[in-house]
Amino acid sequence: MVMARNVVIVVVLLFAVIQDSKAALCNIDDKGLAACKPSVSQPNPVEPSEECCEALSGADLTCLCSYRNSFMLPALGIDPDLAMGLPAKCNLTPPSTC
């Protein structure tokens, strides 16, 4: 029952993001998320682009860290470990709680 509820929540969230072209996740807009996705996706992640790092520099890193153990990241094709390492690759200091 809990799994079904979680799936419904993800579907609703994804639908909301798709419907709103100006959607943002933790202060990163859809363009920034798209720029960073190749750096946090398996099997062949790439170094983050300048556009990705620029988007990440304006992000709420504490908010992003809250997704570390979420099932949402893998469901979106994002490797949580790669995602958590992205700030350091962009010369940003992640929150100590991350």
N, C-alpha and C positions, 0 to 999 in steps of 0.2 A: 504494500500500500504506500509506504514512504517513497519507494523508488518510482512508482507511477506518479506521485505528486511532484517529485523532483523533475521528472521528464516533462511534465506539463509546465512547470515553472520555466525550464530552459526553452521550451518551444515558445512560450509567451514572450520571454525576453528576446529571443531571436527574432520573432515576428515584429516586436516593437522596434528593434534596431533596424531591421530591413525597411520598415515603414517610414522611419525617420532618417533621411539621408544626412542629417546633421547630428546624428547620434554620437554620443561620446561615452567612453568608458574611462573613468578615473581621469578625466580631463584630456583624453586623447581622442581626437575625432576619427572618423572612419578612414580618412586618408592616412593618418599616422599609424593606425592599426594595420592597414594594408602594407605600409612601408616596413613595418617591423615583423610581419608574419614570416617572411622567409628566414629570419634569424632565429625564430623560436619553433620552427617546424622540422620534424624528422622526415626523411632519413639524412638529408644533407643540408644542415643549417649553414647559412652564410654569415659573414661578419655584418653587423648592422650598418645600414647606409647612413649618410649624413642626415637625410630626411627623417629616418627612424629616430636617430639620436636627438634631433631637434624636437620631434614630437614628444619623446620621452622626457626631455628636459623641462617641459611644461606640465608633465603629468603629476598626479597625486600618487607618489610612490607607495605611501602607506596604504592607500586604497588598492593599488595593484597587488601589494603583498597579501591582502586579505583573500585573494583568489588562489593563493599557493596550493591549498589542499582541496580546492573546489573541483568537482567533477566537470565543471563547465570548460575549463581549459582543454583537457584531452578531447572533450566532445567537439571542440572547435578546431582540433588538429594542432593544438599548441602544447609543447612539452613544458611542463611547469618548471623543471630544473633549468632549461634554457631560458625561459622567461625571467626567472629570478636572477640569472647571471647577466641579463642584458644591461642593467644600469652600470655595472662595472665596466662593461665593454664600451660604454658611451662616456666613460670617465665621470660618472655620477655616483654619489654616495648613497647607497640604499639605506633606508631606515634601520636602526639597530634592532628593531623588533621583527625584521623580515628574515 
